[in-house]
Amino acid sequence: MRHMINYISCGLTVFCSISILTAYPAGWSDDILLTPEDSIVRGDPDVTVVFSHDVWVVWDSATWVNGTGEVLFSKRDSLGACLIPETPVSNNASYSLGPRVAVDATYNLQFVWRNETPLGMGLWHARLANDGSVIVPSHLAVSGNNTGYPIRMVMNRYNEINVAWNDNVAGYDQISYTKLDSSGNPIIAKMRVSPANVFSDWPGIGVDSFANVHLAYRADYQLAYTKLDRFGNILIDNNLFGRIGGFPTIIADHSQNIHIVYEGWTTSSVVEYMKLDQNGNILVGPLTLSPASSNYVHMAMDSLQYLHVVWAREVEPSGIVYTKLDTNGNYVIPPVSVVYPPFALYPWEPRIAADMSNRLHLVWMDQRLDSAETEDIFYKRGENETKIEEQIIPGAIKRYWISAVPNPFTKQLKVAWHSLPDGEITELVVYDIMGKEMKNFRIEPNNKSIIWFGDDNTGKQLPSGVYFISISSNDKKNIAKVIKLD
């Protein structure tokens, strides 16, 4: 079902077609079409957020037929309404594709993409202000050779742009690493990080708080890992995990552990997760997050250190799947489809970002408007909520005042409450995210608070994650959501 909705946007009245499906999981918005309804093929979307309200999405219009294409962007508010409509950033009549976007330390937007040059597919760059004005126009940053286009980008604490990209220097695909300053000038022009004479592709890149660079890629079909310091010196060289894998996303947490999701392979493509220490040792995993025929995985981390993972599922029912993990790879929200038929047709290449308010912003490409000829870019927002209260306490709940401090907590949590008018609190129960009872406190008369040390009924410390504190008196209950950190 498609509805025509009249948006007042950018000073103009424009008509946007969006697909509406009211059965999406709680906390997720309807699908919002970002691109005009025309015959242009669009793909390779990416998304980032400035503060908690300015959503920037980039994609390309490469047709794969006549060798032309532009890199285009749109700026949206946190509900998906248009602030800047589809606008070119590449401004180049040749073949621009594979864009990525990131916010730098001055809240400007950094763009990189591939573009044809006399030497092949080079690495291009542009920098825009948050109002869309051009600070550094489209330009060739680093020359490249004619090969595959996948590129990945991440900013470090020094406002430097770190890029991993496919290149072909010696007659075979390799993974090159490049570092640019905030104006797109090379600091490290290009260095090979994959093994010599080994076909390598599908890179991913992340940085930690020390500005070390963590790279993963497919080397002769195996998932490989390399670590560099800020200056490009190799600290770990081509560590092979013995797994088939590629298309990784890499994020370092506050403890400087490294989280990787990637497309693996069993009997068909699956999504897998690993956690590494700074020496490249596996702490958790590999864990399989998806059933067969799942690919194009991406991941974001919010300010509470939760991992938000999305991927495309190709077999019926096709769609975009989302899951939320803690930093030990445990499910906080088990995998759930957030984009699916009958109103979506082959959605794929999802990208996800978390804003400063921990809301989620998801973009993907979709063929629902014309299954044979066009691909369009869609957006939806997620509230990053578990919606677990109804699973724990069904039916209507009367709410009363309750406090839990500090929240998040590490070692102990103080839970306090007011006396209820028709009786004292008789029970306090801690539930996990799945509604399982973990800790039960019997409350003595006239008690107004308890201290919970993050343990279960056996005294064992519980892992970090989301928990729910329920207090009871007769038929009345109150619930507080708390977060335990390592």
Protein Blocks (a to p, Z undefined) as FASTA:
>chain_A
ZZdddddeehiacdddddddfkbcehiacdddfbdcdfbdcehiadddehjlbccddddf
behlnopacdddddddfkopafbdcddfklpabdcehiacdddfkopacdddddddfkbc
cdddddddfkopafbdcddfbdcddddfbdcddddfkopacddddddfkopacddddddd
fkopafblbacfbdehiacehiaddddfkopacddddeehiacdddddfkopafbghiae
hiacehiacdddfkopacddddddfkbccdddddddfkopafbdcddfbdehiahiaddd
dfkopacdddddfbdceddddddddfkopafbdcddfbdcfkbghiahiacdddfkopac
dddddfklomklpccddddddehiaklmmmmmgcjdddddddddddddfkbccddddddf
kbccfbdcdddfkopafbdcdddehiabdcdehiafkopacdeddddddddehjbccddd
ddddZZ
